[in-house]
Amino acid sequence: MKKLPKYNTDNIRKKLVELRERDGFTKAELAERANVNYNTVVKIESGENKNPTIKTLISIAKVFKIRLEEIVS
């Protein structure tokens, strides 16, 4: 699976938490809606996953109805 180039993962982590909390989703709800593994969401938010796949971030962006660029910038 294709990986994103190295972006500032702290920005990705913060944006994901911000969006999830804004919309009132738990980590489990976000994972289910994005069709990604719960542990993936946990690891991205904790900063443990430093290079999430494009597919994962696109799936998450679709849940929030935003463009991928809004998560990675």
Secondary structure per residue as TSV (DSSP state, phi and psi in degrees):
chain	resnum	aa	ss	phi	psi
A	1	M	-	360.0	137.8
A	2	K	-	-69.1	136.8
A	3	K	B	-101.8	153.0
A	4	L	-	-72.1	149.5
A	5	P	-	-60.1	160.9
A	6	K	-	-63.7	112.6
A	7	Y	-	-108.2	173.9
A	8	N	-	-72.1	99.4
A	9	T	H	-66.8	-22.4
A	10	D	H	-66.5	-36.7
A	11	N	H	-65.7	-41.6
A	12	I	H	-61.6	-46.2
A	13	R	H	-59.4	-49.2
A	14	K	H	-63.3	-42.2
A	15	K	H	-65.1	-41.5
A	16	L	H	-62.4	-46.0
A	17	V	H	-61.7	-45.6
A	18	E	H	-58.2	-48.6
A	19	L	H	-65.0	-43.5
A	20	R	H	-63.6	-45.6
A	21	E	H	-69.1	-37.5
A	22	R	H	-57.1	-42.8
A	23	D	T	-89.8	-0.3
A	24	G	T	73.8	27.3
A	25	F	-	-92.4	143.6
A	26	T	-	-79.5	168.9
A	27	K	H	-60.8	-39.6
A	28	A	H	-65.3	-41.3
A	29	E	H	-64.1	-42.5
A	30	L	H	-62.5	-45.9
A	31	A	H	-58.0	-44.3
A	32	E	H	-65.6	-45.9
A	33	R	H	-65.4	-34.7
A	34	A	H	-88.0	-6.6
A	35	N	T	59.0	44.1
A	36	V	-	-124.0	162.5
A	37	N	-	-67.0	139.3
A	38	Y	H	-54.4	-43.8
A	39	N	H	-62.4	-28.7
A	40	T	H	-63.6	-46.6
A	41	V	H	-61.2	-45.9
A	42	V	H	-59.8	-45.3
A	43	K	H	-69.4	-35.2
A	44	I	H	-66.1	-46.8
A	45	E	H	-66.5	-31.0
A	46	S	H	-83.1	-13.1
A	47	G	T	88.8	-0.1
A	48	E	-	-69.1	-37.6
A	49	N	-	-88.5	103.3
A	50	K	S	-86.8	-11.1
A	51	N	S	-147.5	72.4
A	52	P	-	-64.7	154.0
A	53	T	B	-71.6	155.4
A	54	I	H	-60.4	-42.1
A	55	K	H	-56.6	-44.7
A	56	T	H	-61.7	-47.8
A	57	L	H	-69.0	-33.7
A	58	I	H	-65.1	-43.0
A	59	S	H	-60.5	-41.7
A	60	I	H	-68.1	-42.3
A	61	A	H	-59.5	-39.0
A	62	K	H	-62.2	-37.0
A	63	V	H	-60.0	-41.0
A	64	F	H	-90.4	0.0
A	65	K	T	57.4	45.7
A	66	I	-	-129.1	167.9
A	67	R	-	-82.2	152.1
A	68	L	H	-52.3	-40.5
A	69	E	H	-57.2	-29.2
A	70	E	H	-71.3	-22.1
A	71	I	H	-86.1	-40.3
A	72	V	H	-90.0	-10.0
A	73	S	-	-93.4	360.0
